[in-house]
Amino acid sequence: MALYPLLRPLVFRLDGERAHRLTLAGLKLLPVGRPPAADPLLATRVAGLDFPNPIGLAAGFDKDGEVPHTMLGLGFGFAELGTLTPLPQEGNPRPRLFRLAEDEAVINRMGFNNGGQLAALARLKTQAGRPGIIGVNIGANKDSDDRIADYARGVTTMASVASYLTVNISSPNTPGLRALQDAGALDALLDAIMAARGPKGPPVFLKVAPDLEPADIDDIARIAIERRIDALIVSNTTIGRPRLKSAFAGENGGLSGAPLRDLAQQRLADFYKATGKAMPMIGAGGIASADEAYARIRAGASLIQLYSALVYHGPGLATEIAAGLKSLLIRDGFKSVDEAVGVDAT
C-alpha cells in the first residue's frame, strides 16, 4: 500500500479496464485478512447490521465477488459487490472506462458487465461463515423483457449470501434503467422486491442517481418509506458534465470522482430532508478524504462508500480515512459517529 504512489505512473500507462483486472488479480494473491475491529468511536448500527466503521467499498470495484474479504482486510467496514444481473452479460463495447487524471475523476459506460448471479452465488457460498458485512448490488439484464422480474429474481437468488441487497436503478449505462426511478414504476418495482425478499430476508437498500429534480426526490423518498426500504444510497454517477480539464471529458457514460462531490453531497442533504431524517442514508460520490467523509456524515450519512478515489489514492485509503475521521470526531467532541450524523442538516 505504501508503494502505490510509486506504482501509480506504471498503472496509469495501462488502459483503465486492463489495469483494474490486473489489480483484482494482484488482490487475489494477498492473504485474506479479517475485517477491521469495531472501534467504539466509529462503529455504527444501520438496518440491524453492526458496522465496525462507516467506510464502505462501493459497487463496481468487485463486480463478481472475487475479493470481498480481501477488501475488508484493507480496512473497509463493509464491501458491496456487483452490479450482478440474472444472466451473464458482456456489457458495452470497449473502450468503456476512462481515467480523467487531471480531474481525479472516472467516466465509465461499462453496462453491467458481469458473470451473472449464479456464478457469484457459487463463489460466495464458498466464503460462507467468514466475518464481515458483504452487500450485493443487483440489476436487470440489458435485453430483459421484464426488468422488474429480473430484480425480483436477483433478490431470491442472492439473498442467502448477502448481508444486504442494493437495488441499482440509477446507472446511466443501461438504456431506460433510470426510468424505474419514476414514481409509478418505482412503486411497482419495490412492491415486487419486498415481496420477493419476504419477512426474513436481508435489508434492502435503494441506490439513486444525483440527476434528479426536486419532485423526483420527494416521490422517491415517499415511496421508499412506504415500501419500508432500509436505506438509501445517494448517489450513483452523473450524466452531467461540470467543467473538466481532461481530454476524455466528452466521453459518454457516468462521471464519478472529485467533480461529483458537491452534487452528491447536495443530493444526500436533499434526501435526508425529504425523508424527514427517518431513513438511514449512505453517502457516495466524490469522497476521497476524511474531511469529505466527515462532511457527508454531518450532512446526514450514517455510512459512506468510495471507489473512484482508490484509483488515485491507492488501497490504503479506507484505513487513512478511518483514522482521520476518528480524529475529527474527537476534535469536535463527539463520542460516536452516530452523534455527528446530520448535525449540519437544516
Rosetta blueprint (number, residue, H / E / L):
1 M L
2 A L
3 L L
4 Y H
5 P H
6 L H
7 L H
8 R H
9 P H
10 L H
11 V H
12 F L
13 R L
14 L L
15 D L
16 G H
17 E H
18 R H
19 A H
20 H H
21 R H
22 L H
23 T H
24 L H
25 A H
26 G H
27 L H
28 K H
29 L L
30 L L
31 P L
32 V L
33 G L
34 R L
35 P L
36 P L
37 A L
38 A L
39 D L
40 P L
41 L L
42 L L
43 A L
44 T E
45 R E
46 V E
47 A L
48 G L
49 L E
50 D E
51 F E
52 P L
53 N L
54 P L
55 I E
56 G E
57 L E
58 A L
59 A L
60 G L
61 F L
62 D L
63 K L
64 D L
65 G L
66 E L
67 V L
68 P H
69 H H
70 T H
71 M H
72 L H
73 G H
74 L L
75 G L
76 F L
77 G L
78 F E
79 A E
80 E E
81 L E
82 G E
83 T E
84 L E
85 T L
86 P L
87 L L
88 P L
89 Q E
90 E L
91 G L
92 N L
93 P L
94 R L
95 P L
96 R L
97 L E
98 F E
99 R E
100 L E
101 A H
102 E H
103 D H
104 E L
105 A E
106 V E
107 I E
108 N E
109 R L
110 M L
111 G L
112 F L
113 N L
114 N E
115 G L
116 G L
117 Q H
118 L H
119 A H
120 A H
121 L H
122 A H
123 R H
124 L H
125 K H
126 T L
127 Q L
128 A L
129 G L
130 R L
131 P L
132 G L
133 I L
134 I E
135 G E
136 V E
137 N E
138 I E
139 G L
140 A L
141 N L
142 K L
143 D L
144 S L
145 D L
146 D L
147 R H
148 I H
149 A H
150 D H
151 Y H
152 A H
153 R H
154 G H
155 V H
156 T H
157 T H
158 M H
159 A H
160 S H
161 V H
162 A L
163 S L
164 Y E
165 L E
166 T E
167 V E
168 N E
169 I L
170 S L
171 S L
172 P L
173 N L
174 T L
175 P L
176 G L
177 L H
178 R H
179 A H
180 L H
181 Q H
182 D L
183 A H
184 G H
185 A H
186 L H
187 D H
188 A H
189 L H
190 L H
191 D H
192 A H
193 I H
194 M H
195 A H
196 A H
197 R H
198 G L
199 P L
200 K L
201 G L
202 P L
203 P L
204 V E
205 F E
206 L E
207 K E
208 V E
209 A L
210 P L
211 D L
212 L L
213 E L
214 P H
215 A H
216 D H
217 I H
218 D H
219 D H
220 I H
221 A H
222 R H
223 I H
224 A H
225 I H
226 E H
227 R L
228 R L
229 I L
230 D L
231 A E
232 L E
233 I E
234 V E
235 S L
236 N L
237 T L
238 T E
239 I L
240 G L
241 R L
242 P L
243 R L
244 L L
245 K L
246 S L
247 A L
248 F L
249 A L
250 G L
251 E L
252 N L
253 G L
254 G E
255 L E
256 S E
257 G E
258 A H
259 P H
260 L H
261 R H
262 D H
263 L H
264 A H
265 Q H
266 Q H
267 R H
268 L H
269 A H
270 D H
271 F H
272 Y H
273 K H
274 A H
275 T L
276 G L
277 K L
278 A L
279 M L
280 P L
281 M E
282 I E
283 G E
284 A E
285 G L
286 G L
287 I L
288 A L
289 S L
290 A H
291 D H
292 E H
293 A H
294 Y H
295 A H
296 R H
297 I H
298 R H
299 A L
300 G L
301 A E
302 S E
303 L E
304 I E
305 Q E
306 L E
307 Y L
308 S H
309 A H
310 L H
311 V H
312 Y H
313 H H
314 G L
315 P L
316 G L
317 L H
318 A H
319 T H
320 E H
321 I H
322 A H
323 A H
324 G H
325 L H
326 K H
327 S H
328 L H
329 L H
330 I H
331 R H
332 D L
333 G L
334 F L
335 K L
336 S L
337 V H
338 D H
339 E H
340 A H
341 V L
342 G L
343 V L
344 D L
345 A L
346 T L
